[in-house]
Amino acid sequence: MGGLLLIELKSVENIEKVHHKIVLTYLKLAEIKLGLLINFSVNLIKDGIYRKINGDLT
């Protein structure tokens, strides 16, 4: 599947390891290469954005 992006939205005090693992699992199951984990419970939104990659982006 090309050109798809998975976005997981959260509003939690701290992003835990399990949140990252959940996004990677969603990416693998959906066969999507790129995802974003976004936490809205931060002062600066750029501090709450995490890019996740399933395999290589080739």
C-alpha positions in Angstrom: 0.0 0.0 0.0 1.6 3.2 -1.0 0.9 6.8 0.2 -0.9 5.8 3.4 -0.2 7.3 6.8 -1.4 5.9 10.1 -2.1 8.5 12.8 -2.6 7.6 16.5 -3.8 10.4 18.7 -3.3 10.5 22.4 -3.9 12.9 25.3 -1.9 11.3 28.1 0.5 12.8 30.6 3.4 10.6 29.5 3.9 8.5 26.3 5.0 5.0 27.4 6.8 2.3 25.5 3.5 0.4 25.1 2.1 3.4 23.1 5.0 3.1 20.6 4.6 -0.7 20.4 0.8 -0.3 19.7 1.5 2.0 16.8 4.1 -0.4 15.3 1.6 -3.3 15.7 -1.1 -1.3 13.8 1.4 -0.5 11.1 2.4 -4.2 10.7 -1.2 -5.4 10.7 -2.3 -2.8 8.2 0.8 -3.2 6.1 1.5 0.6 6.2 5.0 1.9 6.3 4.7 5.2 8.1 2.8 6.4 11.2 2.6 9.2 13.6 2.0 9.0 17.3 0.7 12.4 18.5 0.3 13.4 22.1 -1.8 16.5 22.7 -1.0 16.7 26.5 2.2 18.7 26.0 3.1 22.4 26.1 4.6 22.4 22.6 2.9 20.1 20.1 6.3 19.4 18.4 7.4 17.7 21.6 4.4 15.3 21.3 5.0 14.1 17.8 6.7 10.8 17.2 7.4 9.3 13.7 7.2 5.5 13.5 8.4 3.4 10.6 7.5 -0.2 9.7 10.6 -1.6 8.0 12.3 0.6 5.3 10.7 3.6 3.5 11.8 2.4 0.1 
